[in-house]
Amino acid sequence: MSEVEIALSKFIANTNSKPSEIAGFNAVYHITLQGKEAGEYEVIFANDRASYQRGFTLDAGCRVELSEADLLKWLNGQLNPAASIITGKLKIQGDMLFSIKLQTLLHTFQI
């Protein structure tokens, strides 16, 4: 399991440990990573649970593009998303409400 997959697994476990925090929230996020662990990850919130998988299989409400190093920082609470967007390290497309919710979830359930 890669460092990114370990980190995403921890985030998912933290999120699923408090299902009331995501109750009724249904969303799909596509994360495209650049760098050593380049690839595509799909994070799904449905039925009061969170999960992730490699590759895109569903339509996403929000798409995020960044390096694997910046994703790890974000999952650890060490990345300022606003500054990263301004500097071009983080690119977000799609529903901005979903992007705000993602930031809230990453902050709440950081690893």
KACOR-V463707 format. One line per field, one symbol per residue. phi: phi as a letter, one per 20 degrees, with the letter a starting at -180 (. if undefined). psi: psi as a letter, one per 20 degrees, with the letter a starting at -180 (. if undefined). A space follows every 50 residues. Layout:
phi: ???
psi: ???
This chain:
phi: .ffffffffffffffffcfffdgmecbcddddddogdgrccddcdblmcd bbbfndcdfdebdccaeffffffffemddeffffffenfcdccoffffff ffgfffffdge
psi: prhghgghgggggggiimhhhjpipoqpppopqqbglqapqpppoqlkqq rqqqrpirpqhpppprqhghgggghjjjpohghhghijhpppqbohhhhg hgggghggkq.
